[in-house]
């Protein structure tokens, strides 16, 4: 498989995730099901021995030493310009690909005209779907999020009116605004047309930005139902600590300014302040009640209220961890 001309180039960006890399890389052979592929690991200046681990345990992987933490977009771009496959896969190190999953995504992408990018259903370790795809950002989605768990009672067509989307059981393959960058397969023709990732997005929204640019050029993005990849959601980003929360908001503002205009940023900040502030207050009240959910409600209240406070700051750009 590795001696043939690759049909797929896999890029995994690593920053201090040695313990996650092993299961991720070990899952690839079965996931490819014979599909010829080349695999790159871009190491963003890790200090946990990741690079030595890859060289020792996975000698067939091409290791790219970035020298420092470049972020997700810039690290991927080190390889995107030289990847030889007819398709390219951006894959997080905190994923485990199910047998046949990557071959199935590749087959769908090759058989679907104007399909620029595809993604699988992302699940937790128990097989329950997690955030997989969504619509491109709009203020109305934040207002609808105020309904919280009550939205689960709505018809599926209304539950899909959201920025981030967890697939329902039985959902079919469909065109979407974006697929999660944890596992996003891109056609080489679309990549040449759209270009590489925007390196202003150090972390978060780089895949959303790419999908928005692709749509503007007539390419479609699909969630492919029935294909699953386990995503240990947040395990890799969590290594950055509190940085992740501020970086998400910073990247969100960059996206809004780029695609909707700088004048729209205050509107988004206002609706997010409303959403997170009210959700945080509600969780704080629930945390006052005794019971098994008390600790979870307290933790969610803290996160929501921190996100609300970030909307009051004009500059939220954090210093990237090194």
N, C-alpha and C positions, 0 to 999 in steps of 0.2 A: 504493500500500500504506500509505503513512504518512498519507494524507489521510482514510482511512476510520476508522470507529470501531474501536479496537483489540480484537482477540480475545486478544491477549497483551501483557502489560507485562513488559519485560525490565529487570532491575536488575543493574548491574555496579558493584561497590564497588572503587574504585581507591586505592591508596596507593603512589605512586612506581613505577608500572609502565607508564610511557608506551610503552616499546618493545614491551610485550605487548598493549596496548590496540588498536593499529592492526590487527594480524591478526585479533584477536577481533571487533572491530566490522565489519571488512571481510567477515567470513564470514557475517554475519547474513542478508543478503538472500537468498542461495542456500539457507540453512538454513530460512528461513521459507517458501520456495516459494509466495509470494503471500499468505501469511497476514497479515492486517493486524496491525501491532504498533506499540507505542511503546517507545522505548529510553531508559533513564536511566543516566547514569554519576554515581555519588556519589563525589566526590573528597574523601578524608579528609586534607585539608591537605597535599597533595603538594608537594615542593620541586623536582621534576624537570621542571616545565613541562607536566605532564599536562593540566591544565585548558586552557591555551592551545592545546595540540595538538588536543584534542577540538573546541574551538570552531572552529579553523581547518580541520581535515581532515574533520570529521564534524558539520556544522552542523545536521543533522536530529536529533542526539542532544540530549536535555534534560539539561543539566549541573546537578548539585546540589552546591553548595559546602558541605561540612560544617564547614569552618573549622579543624578539627583532626582528629587520628586518633581517631575514635569506636569503632573496631573494626568487625567484620563485622556483628554483629547490630544494633547501634544505627544504623549507616549504612543498612542495608537498611530498617530501620523508618522512616527519614525518608520513604521512598517508599511502603512497603507500605500505609499508611493512605490514600493518594490514587490508587493505581494504578487505571486505568479498565478494564483487561482482564478478561475472564472467567476468565483464568488468569494466573499470575504466574511468571516464571522468575528464579530466583537463579542468576547466572552469574559465574564467576570470570574475571578478565581474562587468566589464563594458559590459556585454552581457545580452540580453533578448532572451530566447529560445522560438521559435514559437511553437504553439500547435502541438503535435505529433512528433516534431523534434527529440527528444532524443530516443523515441521509434523506430523511423525509422532508426536511426543510429545503434541502438543496433541490430535490426533485420537484417540489412545488414551485420554487423560484424559477427553475429552468423551464417549466411547462406553462407559466402564466405570463402572457404578454404584458409589458409595462409594469411588471412587479419590480419595484426598486429595492424593497427590503421586506423581510418577513421575520416574525418572531413566534416562539412556541407559547404554550401555556406554562407559566412559571408556577411551581408548587412549593409547599414546605416539605419537610421530610416525611410527613404523614400522607402526602398526596393531595392535601387541600390546596386549591388555587390561591395564589397571592396576586399582588398587583402585577399586571402583565402588559397592559396597553392603555391607551386613553385617547381623549380628544385634545386638540391643541388648546392652550389656555384661553379662558374667557372669564370675565368677572362673574357671570351668572352661575358658573360651577361652584364658586365659593359661597354664594348665597344659598344654593341648593344644599351644600354640605351642612348647613345649619340644621337640616332635618335629620342628619345623622342616621341612626339605625332605623328610623321610620321609613326611610327610602327603600328598605328591603321589601316592604309590602307592596311597592308599586309594580306595575307591569314591567317586563324586561326592557321594552322599548324606552321607558322613562328612566329606568335604572342606568341605562347607558349614557344618559346626559350628565357626564361627569368628567373631570380632568383625568383622574386615575381610575382604572377599571380592574376589578377582580372578576374573571369570567364566571358566569353561572354554569352549573352542570347542564350539559346539553347544548350549550352555545355552539354555533357553527363557525366555520371560517368566514372572516369578514374583513372588508377594508376598514382601516382605523386611521386616526390622526398620527399616532406614533406607536412604536413598540418599545418596551423597556430595553435599555442598552446593556442589561445584564446578559442578554443573548439575542443579538440582532444580526441577521445574515443579510448581506448586501450584494446585489448583482454588480459585477465589475463594470458593465456598461453604464449603470446608474452612477457608480462611484466616479467614473471619468466625467460624466455629465455634470453631476452636482458638486463634485470636489470633496476634499477631505474634511475632517472635523474642524470646527472653529475653535482655535486654541484659546480664545478669550474665556471659554467655559472650562475652568480648571477642573471642575467636578460638577455633575448634574446639568441637565438640559442640553448636553451636547448632542445626544441622540434625538431629542425633540426638535432641536434646531435643524439637524440634518434632514429629518423627515419632513419638516415644514418646507425646507428648500427644495427637496425632491418633489413634493406635491406641486410647488410652484412651477416646476418644469415638466409636469405631466406624468410623473411616476407615482405608482400606487404603493401603499404600505399595507401589509396584511398580518392579521393574527391568524395563525394556522391552528385550528382546533384539532384535538386528538394527538398532538405532539407535545410531550412534556419534558421540562428540564427543572430539576430541583434547584431552588434559589434560597440559600441561607441568608435571607434578606437582611442587609445592613451589616453583616459580619465584617466585610472588608471596609466599608465606610466607617464603621464604629471605631476602627483603629485610629481615626483622626479626632475622636472625642467631640468636644463642643464645636470644633471647627465646622463639622458637617452641617449643623443647623444654620449657621450664618452663611456658609457657602451656598446652601440651597436657595436662600433668599436673595443672595447676590446674583446667582446665575439666573434666577427667575426674572429679576429686574432687567438683566442684560437681554434675555429673550424677549420680554415685552417691548423694550425700547427698540430692538432690532426689527421685530416683525409687526408691531402695532404702533410704534412711534413713542418717543420719550414722553409726550404729554399724557399717555395712557398709564404711565407708571404710578402716579399718585392715586388713580382710580383703583388699580389693583391693590395698592397698599391699604387703601381704605376698606375695601371689601374683605381683605385678609385680616385686618385688625378686628373687624366685626366678627368674622367667622371664628378666628382663634380665641378672641376675647370671650365670646359667649360660650364657646365649647369649653374653654378653660374654667370659666366660672361654674358651669354646670357640673363638670367633673370634680371641682373643689367641693361643691355641696354634696355630691354623691360620696366623696371620700370621708365625710363626717359620719356616714352611716356604718355601723359595725357589720362585718361580714367578710367573706373571702375575697370580694372584689375591692376592698378598701385600698390596699396598696397599689393596685393597678390604676384605680381612679386618681389617686394622689400623684402617681408618676405621669399620667396623661395630662392632668391639670397643669403640672409644672412645665411640660413640653409645650402645650398649647399657649400658656400665658407668656412663655419666653418668646414664642413665635409672634405673638401679638405685640410684645414690646419692641421686637425688631422692626416692626412697621413704623414706629415712631422715630427711627433713626434714618437720617439721610444717607449715610454711608455705612454699609454693612459688610464691605469687603474685608474678609479675614486674612490673616497671615498664614499661608499654607504651611503645614507641618513638614519638617525636613528629616 
